[in-house]
Amino acid sequence: MADSKSNSADPTGPGQAAHTKAVAKRRARPGRSRLSRAEIAALYGRLRAANPEPKGELEYLNPYTLLIAVVLSAQATDAGVNRATRPLFAIADTPQKMLALGEPGVKEAIRSLGFFNTKTKSVLTLSRMLVEQYGGEVPRDRQALEALPGVGRKTASVVLNTAFGEPAIAVDTHVFRVSNRTGLAPGATADDVTDILERVTPAEFKLHAHHWLILHGRYVCVARKPKCPACVIADICRFKEKTQPAGRLSV
Ligand code: SF4
């Protein structure tokens, strides 16, 4: 679930920025309607009723190991990251211990993950920055988090939400898909969807919104063949290509 840095600055000036925005708007699934406030509350209410205390699936021991796990999860499954980090975190659960392992030690531990060379560099550089700038602690501050290598808006949101209990909503591929299909927060980019989710999600659901949506996308509203007949929000969802129960033909 790690992310690349988002770049909101537009070097080409305001005219080009307006054009880019217009193009993005056109790409944002034309004709897809948004849910009403009442429907949004009902959608979250159903997800909450089905899973009152949702939990993420990345394993971690403290804010530092959560940050590392999220950085390692780019282009990797949570299960794959957990297999690599279980033995790693057993010997290195602080930035100081991670630095003591050095490049060969970290590389060997995460060799099974994609982009392990780049990830090793990110892990060691961010660990060094945490030691030098924050006394080895993970800062509870979005700007400071996003200044670390391999950490963008999404990763910072996961850490702020999961480690520090802040109502930040991170948008990964699953959250993006569910938000667009249902009409909860249709948007052309992850940043668009994040902005809309932050605006439309009622305060009472903000803390767990990320986990409800990610788990729904991972297990029910899956990419290829969503399990619409078993979906608790099917009657609210605006997706036009819902799947039918086995043996029933759509008309
Ligand atoms: S009804 Fe289908 S498309 Fe809509 S949220 Fe549920 S699983 Fe996804």
Residues whose N, C-alpha, C, O or C-beta is under 5 A from the ligand:
A	BS01	SF4	R181 T182 V220 C221 P226 K227 C228 C231 I233 A234 C237 F239 K242
